[in-house]
Amino acid sequence: MFPATRAFLERQLAQNFDVLLADAFSGDAIPVHLITRESFQLYFHHLKPDGLLAIHISNKFLDLKPVVEAAAQSFGAKTKAITNVADADNDIYTATWVLLYRPGTPSSGTDDDAALHHWSRSNVVVRPWTDDYSSLFKLLR
């Protein structure tokens, strides 16, 4: 897929993507406009009903999983977060992604969290961020 910004996606007709990746994190800057409820509404508009949304949330100082989970919940979507293991010898750094899917669709797989032991969820609950609201306090590591 081509690199796209939120503004670009807003101008497009529904694309019916199988997978949509949001990976704009660079260093520790937070692209808040890409993890708001409005942005998730836009992402789901461009996904097929059984499509997968993958959000990169790596950050040294903040745990952004609760933000993505809150937005997903507001759309009835399920989330699974996964973090890879770093491999310094091969210049592979740790990265955390949150996968969002709509339950009951063929690509969602199982909803049995016990069977997915390598996935993790946040214990922190936050209000979904919007274009008019975001709060970092509960997210500090």
Secondary structure in CASP SS format (residue, H / E / C, confidence):
PFRMAT SS
TARGET T0000
AUTHOR 0000-0000-0000
METHOD secondary structure of the structure
MODEL  1
M C 1.00
F C 1.00
P C 1.00
A C 1.00
T C 1.00
R H 1.00
A H 1.00
F H 1.00
L H 1.00
E H 1.00
R C 1.00
Q C 1.00
L C 1.00
A C 1.00
Q C 1.00
N C 1.00
F E 1.00
D E 1.00
V E 1.00
L E 1.00
L E 1.00
A E 1.00
D C 1.00
A C 1.00
F C 1.00
S E 1.00
G C 1.00
D C 1.00
A E 1.00
I C 1.00
P C 1.00
V H 1.00
H H 1.00
L H 1.00
I C 1.00
T C 1.00
R H 1.00
E H 1.00
S H 1.00
F H 1.00
Q H 1.00
L H 1.00
Y H 1.00
F H 1.00
H H 1.00
H H 1.00
L E 1.00
K E 1.00
P E 1.00
D E 1.00
G E 1.00
L E 1.00
L E 1.00
A E 1.00
I E 1.00
H E 1.00
I C 1.00
S C 1.00
N C 1.00
K C 1.00
F C 1.00
L E 1.00
D C 1.00
L C 1.00
K H 1.00
P H 1.00
V H 1.00
V H 1.00
E H 1.00
A H 1.00
A H 1.00
A H 1.00
Q H 1.00
S H 1.00
F C 1.00
G C 1.00
A C 1.00
K E 1.00
T E 1.00
K E 1.00
A E 1.00
I E 1.00
T E 1.00
N C 1.00
V C 1.00
A C 1.00
D E 1.00
A H 1.00
D H 1.00
N H 1.00
D C 1.00
I E 1.00
Y C 1.00
T C 1.00
A C 1.00
T E 1.00
W E 1.00
V E 1.00
L E 1.00
L E 1.00
Y E 1.00
R C 1.00
P C 1.00
G C 1.00
T C 1.00
P H 1.00
S H 1.00
S H 1.00
G C 1.00
T C 1.00
D C 1.00
D C 1.00
D H 1.00
A H 1.00
A H 1.00
L C 1.00
H C 1.00
H C 1.00
W C 1.00
S E 1.00
R C 1.00
S C 1.00
N C 1.00
V C 1.00
V C 1.00
V C 1.00
R C 1.00
P C 1.00
W C 1.00
T E 1.00
D C 1.00
D C 1.00
Y E 1.00
S C 1.00
S C 1.00
L C 1.00
F H 1.00
K H 1.00
L H 1.00
L E 1.00
R C 1.00
END
